[in-house]
Amino acid sequence: MKSTSALFARYFIKKVAILLVSLYIVSTSTFFLMKAIPGDPFMQEQAVPEEIMQSMRAYYGLDQPLHVQYVRYLKGLCTFDLGPSFKYEGRTITKVIKEGFPVSLSLGSLSLSFSIVVGISLGITSAIFHGKWQDKSILLLVIYAMSVPSFILSTFLQYWLALRFGWLPIARWGTFAHMVIPAISLAALPTAFITRLTRNNVIEVLKKDYVLMAYAKGLSTCQVVIRHVIKNSLLPVISYISSLAATILTGSFVVEKIFGIPGLGGCFVNSITNRDYTMILGITVFYSFLLMLFVFVADIIYFIIDPRIKNKVLTGQKNA
């Protein structure tokens, strides 16, 4: 027990160190890439006198040397102070994230839940009825969902579910009904991937000797799937879901813009158009942190439920 706890502690510290180093690399790369773009956020203010332009640049620190701006930027990240917005007067990036992220999180959580529940259910069903009409019908839906971009699917659902039948609101944000069409549009592609991944894994597990032995003992298909198949076939799905969670949130940019949802997606798109450096840097780093955090959590879950990870870590330490 003590050796297992020590092994987990070392693994945990290692993953935290990787997370921090990765976040530093992303933050630094994003900063210098932004600074490499010609111009500044105030270049569109043609009617403003040059003295006022210089005063604005000095106020936001854009007149300082690059290394000074970089050090100040890193200090702000360490203190969770992402600075003021260049285009939204009186609003800080931290405040914008606090206002917009709960909206994106609500939409993303609904889409993620839909993707996981529907994708795993369809994948297991498709595998059980492998080669039959149920399997072929599900695969046809998967191909369709993977082929149609989210903005086209959004338009299609808006026309049929909102304009044609009037079942749901066409856009904006407010009640749960406003979330349905955007959530389905956002969840279509991830659902298709989870369905295909689950189907392939379940088909492979169903061929294992211990599953055939369970059938020989007289267990029903439902009992075999619940007791033996699900746990052993969903490990790759868990790994995919870790990156999927952040992908759904970042992928909501287009969907949020189409439906007029006041999440971070619209702020990020507008910040690129406005060349709002602090907004672009803040949201990029924030979403990068989310992606790394989801991967980190997936690694910890993997370590807990998969003995092969423990053996691999232990073997690596012995060889070292």
Steps between C-alpha positions, in 0.01 A plus 500: 500500500782737594688431176184558296439833675859609441475394136180701457660804667797490263271455199279788616796736552641407160169577325466831686852598389417411139180705521683809631779475241249453218299799619815713509593398145150576368486835682842606372434385144164679489654824630781517245277390212261782583785749514630377164181619328552850350302789649327545833143514637474875430607501136136531387456830688591711198330819621683509833801736520843343533549647851189321626608178328836514678324573830274195451797277419683627808192441719484134394877454505535442126781754477726300732769254378381152410675328788339741750156425356575127516607509867191704591286252309646202690451679833138559409450131421651398835266734687197420283497860374458480122486876460241738354334464163628737234159536337249466785556797728484426871496121456781265595564167329438319827157661524419409139593137567292493819198631307537298182641168615193386701295534181752304293531248783123444510483445125814287499386285795168426333674415172758284676235311698303442182810378316603257774157351571382474140841406358568217745143369471507498121850350496403210726177442307684503169759250628238261643312498168821490296426449131123534540269781392531675837877514460478628142244767592717631784809504277305700243413758766864510608619569146243778462595661833871489415447644153281801578671808656341643813401828336312318222329271750410805709332665202315178413370458857405867522290471187317180592468516878459877538367654178305213347345339808556767764597248767810684622640857500710580196778682690600703805546382858266469794314178580590135454313504169758746363775245572355201315584582137850639575577200723397249232700688236805503722462136612443338160864445403624388846204263528596341170862452613398351835252268326762370259768469768266319740373269226849394394615439858188304597527279189863426591416422864209276401751271329705449818511157665355616830195645321446176309533315830234726653264416215577130551396532865154608387521873563277718286641762262394777737681337793815440296509860379446647847738267690782444253484716189435860606789540744757346266387681188454855627859579600587645157171693510601660832826612342313654209246673724777687682598688185141504377387706800730788410437454128126546551561821694740645243290367212204695630647821352324453167177370652484783754547754222224346288246492782598831661597331828682734743781257579876523463479394136357831384751694711789305350385554141449871561838530671673368187315751283580784743860387554431501873831348613413446864166340413658261250783409737271459801241279333763293317693431820176430688383242248848349478496456876160329477626259234809412704290462815263256330794296369654505848177373661474226235856388575421477871181303432694270269760438771228410752291265286760346270761277672715505186584866559621423853716214372643719226590777745649250745701329225631836380616589851678166543676537166604852593 
